């Protein structure tokens, strides 16, 4: 039976900090970071790690990638020409990324049963979105994940995160970041008093406290207003440049006011998505970044809404149960 493994690579800056990931539908997944790399190198590394971890001479493996650089190399046998010319390309120049290409080519040739299939990126393929999220998370947090299981409806990894690094904090080591998330489509004003007490108490115990919010409607905008009122600095983490572009005018005006009030804003991708599916994927990547880069979290959850529940469980996986507080709004 053929083992199918989806792979992806990501890089912030190209060159810059990067990450790779692979996942077997319903099976294992893994990701890893690289401090200074390129996107193409991470695509190759993802395929190499997937082949190393899956299958054998008796178990065929199919690598599914959105990288034509990786897929076409094997479909069109670029590697045979490179090897024949002593690892020079058709312009007689050294093949880029030879140190990762060569072990991948050797392994594929030795196995004799590894095939490659291209899939269009960001096209709604759930496993492609899953490995994309894992790779982006690894590039941002500079730590990897391992686990088992398919992504749930939110696209989040179902396994527990690797241990948090004591030296890498993609937000800022100068702060103790408290994330506040929760419902975006219902009134959560009933938790305002409890949230204010919680933030004030944490700030008294931890002077480095900073509230982190995505500025979504509901719990996230409430958090910014409460933190500002308590004199606590705020960092906004946005999935793309203008997530409020289609909001009604009063909500849009509130978003603009709050964004101008925050101490720092981080935008995780340079361009706004062109589809609802792309926006959903960007939001999942934002959630992954948040789970990897905050110290504690507060989730405003009614105990019923499944999307918020999945986010709460993911934060428990990433941070530990003792670092996630749930506040329940009135019915």
C-alpha positions in Angstrom: 0.0 0.0 0.0 1.4 3.4 -1.0 2.1 5.9 1.8 1.0 9.4 0.8 2.9 12.3 2.4 2.1 15.9 1.9 5.1 18.3 2.2 5.6 22.1 2.2 8.3 24.7 3.0 8.1 28.3 4.1 10.5 31.2 4.5 10.2 34.7 5.9 12.4 36.9 3.8 13.8 34.4 1.4 16.6 34.2 2.6 15.5 34.3 6.2 14.1 32.1 8.9 12.3 29.1 7.4 10.5 25.9 8.2 9.6 22.6 6.6 6.7 20.1 7.2 5.2 16.8 6.1 2.1 15.0 7.0 0.5 11.6 6.2 -3.3 11.7 6.0 -4.6 10.2 9.2 -1.0 9.4 10.3 2.1 11.1 11.5 3.2 14.7 10.9 6.4 16.6 11.6 7.9 20.0 11.1 11.2 21.7 11.7 12.9 25.1 11.5 16.0 26.6 9.9 17.5 29.9 11.1 18.7 31.2 7.7 17.4 29.6 4.5 15.3 29.9 1.4 11.8 28.8 0.4 13.1 26.4 -2.3 15.6 24.8 0.2 12.7 24.2 2.7 10.6 22.6 0.0 13.4 20.1 -0.7 14.1 19.6 3.0 10.4 18.8 3.5 10.5 16.1 0.8 13.7 14.7 2.1 12.4 14.5 5.7 9.2 12.9 4.5 10.9 10.2 2.5 13.4 9.5 5.4 10.5 9.1 7.8 8.1 7.1 5.7 8.1 3.9 3.8 10.8 1.4 2.9 12.1 -0.6 0.0 8.8 -2.6 0.4 6.5 0.4 1.0 6.0 2.9 -1.9 5.8 6.5 -1.0 4.0 9.3 -2.9 5.2 12.8 -2.1 2.5 15.5 -2.7 3.9 19.0 -3.0 2.9 22.4 -4.3 6.5 23.0 -5.4 7.1 22.5 -9.2 10.8 22.8 -8.3 10.6 19.6 -6.4 8.0 17.7 -8.4 9.5 18.5 -11.9 13.0 17.6 -10.7 11.8 14.0 -10.5 9.1 14.0 -13.2 11.5 15.4 -15.8 14.7 13.7 -14.3 16.6 17.0 -13.9 18.7 15.2 -11.3 20.1 12.8 -13.9 21.5 15.7 -15.9 22.9 17.3 -12.8 24.6 14.1 -11.7 26.0 13.5 -15.2 27.5 16.9 -15.3 29.1 16.6 -11.9 26.2 18.5 -10.2 26.4 21.4 -12.6 23.2 22.8 -14.2 22.6 23.4 -17.9 24.5 26.7 -17.6 27.5 24.9 -16.2 27.0 26.5 -12.8 26.8 24.6 -9.5 23.3 23.3 -8.7 21.8 25.3 -5.9 21.0 23.4 -2.7 23.1 20.4 -3.8 23.6 19.4 -0.2 19.9 18.7 0.2 19.2 17.7 -3.3 21.9 15.0 -3.4 20.7 13.0 -0.4 17.1 13.2 -1.6 18.0 12.0 -5.1 20.2 9.2 -3.7 17.4 8.1 -1.3 14.7 8.2 -4.1 17.0 6.2 -6.4 17.9 3.7 -3.8 14.3 3.1 -2.9 13.0 2.9 -6.4 9.4 3.3 -5.3 9.1 7.0 -4.5 6.8 9.1 -6.8 5.9 12.8 -6.8 2.6 14.5 -7.4 2.0 18.3 -7.7 -1.0 19.9 -6.0 -2.0 23.6 -6.4 -1.2 25.5 -3.2 -3.9 27.4 -1.3 -6.6 25.7 -3.4 -8.7 24.2 -0.6 -6.8 20.9 -0.2 -7.0 20.3 3.5 -3.7 18.5 3.9 -1.8 21.0 1.7 -3.2 23.8 4.0 -2.2 21.7 7.0 1.5 21.3 6.1 1.6 25.0 4.9 0.5 26.0 8.4 3.0 23.7 10.1 5.8 25.1 7.9 4.9 28.7 8.5 4.6 28.1 12.2 8.1 26.5 12.2 9.5 29.5 10.3 8.0 32.0 12.7 8.6 30.2 16.0 11.8 28.4 15.0 10.7 25.2 16.7 9.1 22.0 15.3 6.1 19.8 16.0 5.6 16.1 15.9 2.3 14.2 16.3 -0.3 12.0 14.7 -3.7 12.5 13.2 -5.4 14.5 10.4 -6.1 18.2 10.9 -9.4 18.9 12.5 -11.9 21.3 10.9 -9.8 24.3 11.9 -6.7 22.9 10.2 -4.8 22.9 13.5 -2.3 20.1 14.3 -3.8 17.6 16.6 -0.5 16.6 18.3 1.3 18.3 21.2 3.9 20.9 20.3 7.6 20.2 20.8 9.0 21.8 24.0 9.1 25.5 24.0 12.6 27.0 23.4 14.0 29.1 26.2 15.9 31.3 23.7 13.5 31.9 20.8 10.4 34.0 21.2 9.2 35.4 17.9 7.1 38.1 19.6 9.6 39.7 22.1 11.6 38.3 25.0 11.1 41.7 26.7 7.5 41.0 27.4 5.3 38.3 29.0 2.6 38.0 26.4 -1.0 37.2 27.4 -3.2 36.3 24.4 -6.9 37.0 24.5 -9.1 35.3 22.0 -12.7 34.0 21.7 -16.1 34.7 20.1 -16.1 37.1 17.2 -19.8 36.9 16.4 -21.6 37.3 19.7 -21.9 39.8 22.6 -19.2 39.1 25.1 -19.5 42.3 27.1 -20.6 40.3 30.2 -16.9 39.1 30.7 -15.5 42.7 30.7 -15.4 43.0 34.5 -13.8 39.6 35.0 -11.3 40.2 32.2 -10.3 43.6 33.6 -9.7 42.0 37.1 -7.7 39.2 35.5 -5.5 41.5 33.4 -5.0 43.9 36.4 -4.0 41.1 38.7 -1.6 39.6 36.1 0.0 43.1 35.5 0.5 43.5 39.3 2.4 40.2 39.4 4.2 40.6 36.1 5.2 44.1 35.1 6.4 42.8 31.7 2.8 41.8 30.8 1.6 42.6 27.4 -1.8 41.7 26.0 -1.8 40.2 22.5 -4.9 40.5 20.3 -5.8 39.9 16.6 -8.3 42.8 16.7 -11.1 40.6 15.6 -14.6 41.7 16.7 -15.9 40.4 20.0 -13.4 39.1 22.6 -10.3 40.4 20.8 -11.3 44.0 20.5 -12.8 43.9 24.0 -9.3 42.8 25.3 -7.6 45.8 23.7 -10.1 48.2 25.3 -9.7 46.6 28.7 -5.9 46.4 28.5 -5.7 50.1 27.4 -7.9 51.1 30.3 -5.6 49.2 32.7 -2.4 50.8 31.3 -1.2 47.5 29.9 0.7 47.6 26.5 -1.0 45.8 23.6 0.5 44.0 20.5 -1.8 43.3 17.6 -1.1 40.2 15.4 -2.9 40.4 12.0 -3.2 37.6 9.5 -2.9 40.0 6.6 -2.8 43.8 6.0 -6.4 44.8 6.2 -8.7 42.1 7.8 -11.4 44.8 8.5 -11.7 45.8 4.9 -15.2 44.3 4.5 -16.5 45.1 8.0 -19.5 47.4 8.5 -18.4 51.0 8.9 -18.9 51.3 12.8 -16.8 48.1 13.2 -14.2 49.3 10.7 -13.9 52.6 12.5 -13.5 50.8 15.9 -10.8 48.6 14.3 -8.9 51.6 13.0 -9.0 53.3 16.4 -7.8 50.3 18.2 -5.0 49.6 15.7 -3.7 53.1 16.1 -3.7 52.6 19.9 -1.6 49.4 20.1 2.1 49.6 20.9 3.1 47.2 18.0 1.4 45.5 15.1 2.7 42.3 13.4 1.3 41.4 10.0 2.0 37.8 9.1 1.6 37.9 5.3 2.2 40.7 2.9 -0.9 40.4 0.7 -4.6 40.1 1.5 -6.2 36.8 0.4 -8.4 36.8 -2.7 -10.9 34.3 -1.5 -12.8 33.2 1.6 -10.7 30.0 1.6 -7.5 32.0 1.6 -8.7 34.2 4.4 -9.6 31.1 6.5 -6.1 29.6 5.9 -4.5 32.9 6.8 -6.5 33.0 10.1 -5.4 29.4 10.9 -1.8 30.5 10.3 -2.3 33.4 12.7 -3.7 31.1 15.3 -0.7 28.8 14.9 1.7 31.8 15.3 -0.2 32.9 18.4 0.0 29.5 20.0 3.7 29.3 19.4 4.6 32.7 20.6 2.7 33.7 23.7 3.2 32.7 27.4 -0.4 32.5 28.5 -3.9 32.8 27.0 -7.4 33.7 27.9 -10.2 32.2 25.8 -13.7 33.7 26.0 -15.8 30.7 25.2 -19.4 29.7 25.9 -18.5 26.0 26.0 -20.7 25.3 22.9 -19.1 27.0 19.8 -16.9 24.3 18.3 -14.5 26.7 16.5 -13.6 28.5 19.7 -13.4 25.2 21.5 -10.9 23.8 19.0 -8.8 27.0 19.4 -8.9 26.5 23.2 -7.8 22.9 22.9 -5.0 23.9 20.6 -3.8 26.5 23.0 -3.8 23.9 25.8 -1.7 21.6 23.6 0.8 24.4 22.9 1.0 26.1 26.3 -0.2 23.6 28.9 -3.5 23.4 30.7 -2.3 25.6 33.6 -1.6 28.5 31.2 -5.0 28.8 29.5 -7.9 30.5 31.3 -11.5 30.2 30.0 -14.0 32.9 30.7 -17.7 32.1 29.9 -19.9 34.9 28.7 -23.5 35.1 29.9 -26.0 33.2 27.6 
